[in-house]
Amino acid sequence: MKKIGIVLAFVVALALLGCPSQPPPPAPAPAAAITSYTVDLGSLPAKRNAKAFAKNYDDFLIELPTFPVDVTQFSRVTITAKYFDAAGKEIAQADGQAMVSFLYDPKSKDRGPDMGPGGNAPLKEFNIGGASGLVSGERGVRVKLTQQPGAVLFQNNNVNVKFIEVTEITFRK
């Protein structure tokens, strides 16, 4: 009877303390160890403009959710999109079709300078999807964020582009 009590005490101790031969579970990776972060497109309020663009440089603004990582630690971003005509037919990727910007404050009238980033727009890239559109390339473009962007802004720069659909936003080291 005494042996059964000792065995039971040992089993209870193992159950409460864990088996000493098993290593502890790994700790989560620190934020600095994350080499990229891809935005879950399902977390966006919209991926495509619902209403067709009525003019050139019309806006499709997507407010961004709070990301689970600090995106200011990344120095590059890749953004890809598809664009469509009024009938919903996809338009071939080319220069002169669409552009993209990040905005810190989506409610601000400051959309950045006409060319390049600045002020409220830490990213402004032309020719998304085109041959000279580096933002949609595998490496993306350099970006220096001082805070999480509040929105991504797509604009048509061809009157035939009536709809834009975001297909990827990935931050990289």
C-alpha positions as CSV (number, residue, x, y, z in Angstrom):
1,M,0.0,0.0,0.0
2,K,2.9,2.3,0.8
3,K,4.4,1.7,-2.7
4,I,1.1,2.6,-4.4
5,G,1.0,5.9,-2.4
6,I,4.6,6.7,-3.5
7,V,3.8,5.9,-7.2
8,L,0.6,8.1,-7.0
9,A,2.5,10.9,-5.4
10,F,5.1,10.7,-8.2
11,V,2.4,10.7,-10.9
12,V,0.7,13.7,-9.3
13,A,4.0,15.6,-9.1
14,L,4.7,14.9,-12.8
15,A,1.3,16.0,-13.7
16,L,1.6,19.3,-11.8
17,L,5.3,20.0,-12.6
18,G,5.6,18.5,-16.0
19,C,8.0,15.8,-17.1
20,P,11.6,17.1,-16.5
21,S,12.8,15.4,-19.7
22,Q,10.6,17.5,-22.0
23,P,12.0,20.9,-23.0
24,P,9.8,24.0,-22.3
25,P,7.7,25.3,-25.3
26,P,9.6,27.8,-27.5
27,A,9.0,31.5,-26.7
28,P,7.4,33.6,-29.4
29,A,9.8,35.2,-31.8
30,P,10.6,38.8,-30.9
31,A,9.3,41.4,-33.3
32,A,12.8,42.1,-34.6
33,A,13.0,38.5,-35.8
34,I,10.0,38.9,-38.2
35,T,11.3,39.4,-41.7
36,S,8.0,40.2,-43.4
37,Y,4.3,40.8,-42.6
38,T,1.5,40.4,-45.2
39,V,-1.7,42.2,-44.5
40,D,-4.7,39.8,-44.2
41,L,-6.9,41.2,-47.0
42,G,-9.9,39.8,-45.2
43,S,-9.3,42.3,-42.4
44,L,-9.8,45.2,-44.8
45,P,-13.2,46.9,-45.0
46,A,-13.0,46.6,-48.8
47,K,-10.6,45.2,-51.4
48,R,-12.2,46.8,-54.5
49,N,-14.0,50.1,-55.1
50,A,-17.8,49.5,-55.2
51,K,-18.6,52.5,-57.4
52,A,-16.9,52.9,-60.7
53,F,-14.4,55.8,-61.0
54,A,-16.0,58.8,-62.6
55,K,-12.9,60.8,-63.5
56,N,-9.1,60.5,-63.8
57,Y,-7.3,60.4,-60.4
58,D,-10.5,59.3,-58.7
59,D,-10.0,57.9,-55.2
60,F,-10.4,54.4,-53.7
61,L,-9.4,54.8,-50.0
62,I,-9.1,51.8,-47.8
63,E,-8.8,52.5,-44.1
64,L,-6.3,50.0,-42.5
65,P,-6.9,48.0,-39.3
66,T,-4.4,48.1,-36.5
67,F,-1.7,45.6,-37.5
68,P,-0.5,43.0,-35.0
69,V,3.2,44.0,-35.7
70,D,5.0,47.3,-35.7
71,V,5.3,48.0,-39.4
72,T,7.7,50.9,-38.8
73,Q,10.4,48.2,-38.4
74,F,10.2,47.4,-42.1
75,S,12.0,49.3,-44.8
76,R,10.2,47.9,-47.9
77,V,6.6,47.4,-49.0
78,T,5.1,45.5,-51.9
79,I,1.6,46.4,-53.0
80,T,-0.1,44.7,-55.9
81,A,-3.5,45.3,-57.5
82,K,-5.6,44.4,-60.5
83,Y,-7.6,46.9,-62.4
84,F,-10.8,46.6,-64.5
85,D,-12.8,48.5,-67.1
86,A,-16.4,49.5,-66.8
87,A,-17.6,46.1,-67.9
88,G,-15.6,44.4,-65.2
89,K,-13.0,43.0,-67.6
90,E,-9.5,43.0,-66.2
91,I,-7.1,45.4,-67.9
92,A,-3.6,44.2,-68.6
93,Q,-0.9,45.5,-66.1
94,A,1.0,48.4,-67.6
95,D,2.4,51.8,-66.8
96,G,-0.1,54.7,-66.7
97,Q,-3.0,52.8,-65.3
98,A,-3.0,53.3,-61.5
99,M,-1.1,54.6,-58.5
100,V,-1.0,53.9,-54.8
101,S,-0.2,55.9,-51.6
102,F,-0.1,55.3,-47.9
103,L,-1.7,58.0,-45.8
104,Y,-1.0,58.5,-42.1
105,D,-4.3,60.3,-41.6
106,P,-7.0,59.2,-44.0
107,K,-9.2,62.2,-43.0
108,S,-6.6,64.8,-43.9
109,K,-6.8,66.7,-47.1
110,D,-3.0,66.4,-47.4
111,R,-2.5,63.6,-49.9
112,G,1.2,64.4,-50.3
113,P,3.0,66.3,-53.0
114,D,2.2,65.7,-56.7
115,M,5.3,63.6,-57.2
116,G,6.7,61.3,-54.5
117,P,6.1,60.9,-50.8
118,G,5.8,63.7,-48.2
119,G,3.9,64.9,-45.2
120,N,0.9,62.8,-44.7
121,A,1.8,60.4,-47.6
122,P,5.0,58.4,-46.7
123,L,4.5,56.4,-49.9
124,K,3.4,57.6,-53.3
125,E,4.1,55.3,-56.2
126,F,3.0,55.5,-59.8
127,N,2.5,52.7,-62.3
128,I,1.4,50.0,-59.9
129,G,1.6,46.8,-61.9
130,G,3.5,48.4,-64.8
131,A,7.0,47.8,-66.0
132,S,8.4,50.8,-64.1
133,G,6.1,50.2,-61.0
134,L,8.6,49.0,-58.5
135,V,6.0,48.9,-55.7
136,S,4.4,45.9,-57.3
137,G,7.7,44.0,-57.8
138,E,8.9,41.2,-55.7
139,R,11.2,43.4,-53.6
140,G,8.8,46.3,-53.4
141,V,10.0,49.8,-52.8
142,R,11.7,51.5,-49.9
143,V,9.5,53.2,-47.4
144,K,10.3,55.0,-44.1
145,L,7.3,54.9,-41.8
146,T,7.3,56.9,-38.6
147,Q,3.9,55.3,-37.6
148,Q,1.4,52.8,-38.9
149,P,-0.3,54.1,-42.1
150,G,-4.0,54.8,-41.5
151,A,-5.1,54.1,-45.1
152,V,-3.9,52.9,-48.5
153,L,-5.1,55.1,-51.4
154,F,-5.5,53.8,-54.9
155,Q,-6.1,56.2,-57.8
156,N,-6.7,55.6,-61.5
157,N,-4.5,57.6,-63.8
158,N,-6.2,56.3,-66.9
159,V,-9.9,57.1,-67.5
160,N,-10.5,53.5,-68.8
161,V,-9.6,52.1,-65.3
162,K,-12.9,52.0,-63.5
163,F,-12.2,49.6,-60.6
164,I,-9.0,48.7,-58.6
165,E,-8.7,45.6,-56.5
166,V,-5.9,45.3,-54.0
167,T,-4.3,41.8,-54.1
168,E,-1.3,42.1,-51.7
169,I,0.3,44.4,-49.2
170,T,3.5,43.0,-47.7
171,F,6.0,44.8,-45.5
172,R,9.6,43.5,-45.6
173,K,12.9,44.2,-43.9
